[in-house]
Amino acid sequence: LCEWGKTQSAIEIAQQCLPSVVNSTNHIGLNVDLAIYYWLLQNDQACLQHLQAVPLDKAKQFAHPNTKIYFNYLSKLIAFKLNNRSLYQREDSELIAIGESHSLASTGTVVEINSVRYQVRSHLVFGCKIWDLANAVSNRHKQAFRLGLARAQNRPVVINVGEIDCRLESGIYPHSKKYGKSIEKIIDDLTSNYNRFLGGIFESREADVFIHGVPKVAEESDWPQEYKDCYLDIIQTLNLKLQEISKKLGFG
């Protein structure tokens, strides 16, 4: 529901379910989900309330690894926001950030483009990869992405997708290992198809579009040495290709 622009409906359903799962790991998951939804709506008090409803002594009871990741991520985001209010001032104009979880970091912040100040509003597409958008097959990520663009109307858009494609367990690296293709060849094919996808959906759009570069995440101690050795190369190569796409399509 959140991906389809029905965040308030998602909140209502999750709130109704909470009392029935008080003593299970689902209670933790629902509170984290609600924290995400309220963060997107910029309701700091409610977001913090649901994060605080997750008992730290039950940290090992997260039913899914992503739940713990989102819990830690949002805890840091809300703490940063509460200590840096000046970065989150209200503005009349909005910029829409469409993408996976990294788009959450910019929610509510203020950016200036061509002397106009915009407040960022995020349209979250859970787990979205460039591969999902570049793929010829229809999928929920494409549909949710298009919906986010439709909701943006004539407002500027920033695309925040690509970090998941660079991970150890999904995307470019395991594809290279499985099929014996070079990293460069996979990225070339991937970004070529991504260029076609973006060119098609933004063809008639007049408002500014920006592609956010892929960030480097903290290195994990259990990463295989082979992956560690090529991780930065994957990100750098992909970011150069994204820069090329941005120039070809006339993005900002």
Solvent accessible surface area in square Angstrom, and as a share of the most:
residue,aa,sasa,rsa
1,L,90,0.45
2,C,10,0.06
3,E,14,0.06
4,W,97,0.34
5,G,26,0.25
6,K,112,0.47
7,T,17,0.10
8,Q,98,0.44
9,S,44,0.28
10,A,8,0.06
11,I,4,0.02
12,E,90,0.40
13,I,90,0.45
14,A,6,0.05
15,Q,67,0.30
16,Q,139,0.62
17,C,55,0.33
18,L,23,0.11
19,P,97,0.61
20,S,94,0.61
21,V,30,0.17
22,V,82,0.47
23,N,150,0.77
24,S,48,0.31
25,T,50,0.29
26,N,86,0.44
27,H,37,0.16
28,I,6,0.03
29,G,17,0.16
30,L,33,0.17
31,N,3,0.01
32,V,2,0.01
33,D,53,0.28
34,L,0,0.00
35,A,0,0.00
36,I,3,0.01
37,Y,30,0.11
38,Y,29,0.11
39,W,2,0.01
40,L,13,0.07
41,L,81,0.40
42,Q,26,0.12
43,N,64,0.33
44,D,21,0.11
45,Q,153,0.68
46,A,15,0.11
47,C,0,0.00
48,L,53,0.26
49,Q,110,0.49
50,H,10,0.04
51,L,9,0.05
52,Q,130,0.58
53,A,43,0.33
54,V,5,0.03
55,P,46,0.29
56,L,136,0.68
57,D,130,0.67
58,K,84,0.36
59,A,37,0.29
60,K,203,0.86
61,Q,79,0.35
62,F,28,0.12
63,A,73,0.56
64,H,99,0.44
65,P,96,0.60
66,N,72,0.37
67,T,23,0.13
68,K,96,0.41
69,I,102,0.52
70,Y,29,0.11
71,F,21,0.09
72,N,63,0.32
73,Y,51,0.19
74,L,0,0.00
75,S,37,0.24
76,K,150,0.64
77,L,20,0.10
78,I,4,0.02
79,A,48,0.37
80,F,101,0.42
81,K,9,0.04
82,L,71,0.35
83,N,122,0.63
84,N,47,0.24
85,R,125,0.46
86,S,78,0.50
87,L,84,0.42
88,Y,19,0.07
89,Q,93,0.41
90,R,174,0.64
91,E,47,0.21
92,D,153,0.79
93,S,41,0.27
94,E,45,0.20
95,L,8,0.04
96,I,3,0.02
97,A,0,0.00
98,I,0,0.00
99,G,0,0.00
100,E,1,0.01
101,S,18,0.12
102,H,45,0.20
103,S,0,0.00
104,L,0,0.00
105,A,45,0.35
106,S,35,0.23
107,T,2,0.01
108,G,0,0.00
109,T,26,0.15
110,V,31,0.18
111,V,57,0.32
112,E,110,0.49
113,I,31,0.16
114,N,126,0.65
115,S,99,0.64
116,V,64,0.37
117,R,101,0.37
118,Y,32,0.12
119,Q,7,0.03
120,V,3,0.02
121,R,55,0.20
122,S,9,0.06
123,H,7,0.03
124,L,2,0.01
125,V,0,0.00
126,F,53,0.22
127,G,34,0.33
128,C,0,0.00
129,K,39,0.17
130,I,0,0.00
131,W,128,0.45
132,D,9,0.04
133,L,1,0.00
134,A,12,0.10
135,N,33,0.17
136,A,105,0.81
137,V,102,0.59
138,S,79,0.51
139,N,35,0.18
140,R,110,0.40
141,H,24,0.11
142,K,18,0.08
143,Q,83,0.37
144,A,0,0.00
145,F,0,0.00
146,R,109,0.40
147,L,51,0.25
148,G,0,0.00
149,L,22,0.11
150,A,68,0.53
151,R,82,0.30
152,A,0,0.00
153,Q,128,0.57
154,N,125,0.64
155,R,57,0.21
156,P,11,0.07
157,V,0,0.00
158,V,22,0.13
159,I,1,0.00
160,N,12,0.06
161,V,4,0.02
162,G,0,0.00
163,E,5,0.02
164,I,20,0.10
165,D,1,0.01
166,C,1,0.01
167,R,73,0.27
168,L,50,0.25
169,E,122,0.55
170,S,28,0.18
171,G,25,0.24
172,I,4,0.02
173,Y,20,0.07
174,P,40,0.25
175,H,66,0.30
176,S,17,0.11
177,K,113,0.48
178,K,153,0.65
179,Y,123,0.47
180,G,70,0.67
181,K,89,0.38
182,S,57,0.37
183,I,29,0.15
184,E,103,0.46
185,K,104,0.44
186,I,16,0.08
187,I,0,0.00
188,D,60,0.31
189,D,57,0.29
190,L,16,0.08
191,T,6,0.03
192,S,52,0.33
193,N,54,0.28
194,Y,1,0.00
195,N,36,0.19
196,R,155,0.57
197,F,20,0.08
198,L,0,0.00
199,G,21,0.21
200,G,50,0.48
201,I,37,0.19
202,F,13,0.05
203,E,148,0.66
204,S,109,0.70
205,R,51,0.18
206,E,174,0.78
207,A,24,0.18
208,D,58,0.30
209,V,7,0.04
210,F,46,0.19
211,I,29,0.14
212,H,87,0.39
213,G,36,0.35
214,V,9,0.05
215,P,46,0.29
216,K,115,0.49
217,V,47,0.27
218,A,80,0.62
219,E,100,0.45
220,E,92,0.41
221,S,109,0.70
222,D,119,0.61
223,W,28,0.10
224,P,63,0.40
225,Q,115,0.51
226,E,95,0.42
227,Y,1,0.00
228,K,55,0.23
229,D,95,0.49
230,C,27,0.16
231,Y,8,0.03
232,L,82,0.41
233,D,80,0.41
234,I,0,0.00
235,I,9,0.04
236,Q,102,0.45
237,T,35,0.20
238,L,0,0.00
239,N,40,0.21
240,L,110,0.55
241,K,53,0.23
242,L,4,0.02
243,Q,101,0.45
244,E,78,0.35
245,I,6,0.03
246,S,15,0.09
247,K,154,0.65
248,K,150,0.63
249,L,53,0.26
250,G,66,0.63
251,F,29,0.12
252,G,63,0.60
